């Protein structure tokens, strides 16, 4: 019964890949939204980080890709007007 195991494994790998690609697309949109707000408000990364109450290092890590944008960013911090 090796075939069901291989199919199951392939489906799991494919699903993981699709989920990762969706996460990357969301992160890209969120980064673009952050930049849009920063430009509109004429803010530096440090000023924006302070305004949304995150560390400048966290914001920098998001921009350089060393940190993913978590759910809390999506739901709370980007309601900045």
N, C-alpha and C positions, 0 to 999 in steps of 0.2 A: 504493500500500500504506500509506496513512495510517491506516487503521482498526487494524491490529495495533499500531502505535506508540502510538496514543491509548489502546488497551486496556492495553497494557503500562505506560504512564505512569500510568494510573488505578490499576492494581493496585499499583504501587510506592508511589504517594501514599497509598493506602488502607492498605497494610501499614505504612508509616512512621507513619501516624496511630494505628493499632492498637498498635504497639510503644510509642509515646509515651504512650498512655493506660495501657498496662500498667505502664510505668515510673512514671507518676504515682501509680497505685494502690499500687505497691510502696513508693514514697517515703512516701505517706500512712500506710501500715501501720507502716513503720519509725519515723516520727515519733511515732506513737501508742505504739509499744513503748518508745521512749526516754522519753516522758513517763510511761508506766506505771511504768517502773523508777525514774525520778526521784522520783515520788510515793511509791512503796513504800519507797524508801530515804531519803525526806525529804532529797533533795539538790537543791542549786541547779544551774544549768547549768554554772557554773564547777567545782563539786565533781565533777559527773558527767564533764565533759570531762577533768579531771585523772585520775579513776579509770580511764577507758578510754584514756588517753594520747593525746588529741587536743587541739588548741588550743581554748580557749574561743571564739575567733573562728570556727573551723571549725564548731563546734556551733551557734553563733549563726546562721551563714550557712545551715546546713541548716534551722533553724527558720523563718528568714524567707524561704526559697525562693531565695536567690541562689546556692546551691550544691546540686547533686544529691548524693544519697547513692550512693557508689560501691560496687562489689562487695565491697571489703575491709571495709566496715561490715557488710554482710549476713553475711559469713562469719566475721569475727573479733571485732569490737568489741562486738557485742551478745550475747555469751555471758556477760554479766555476771550473776552470781547474787546 
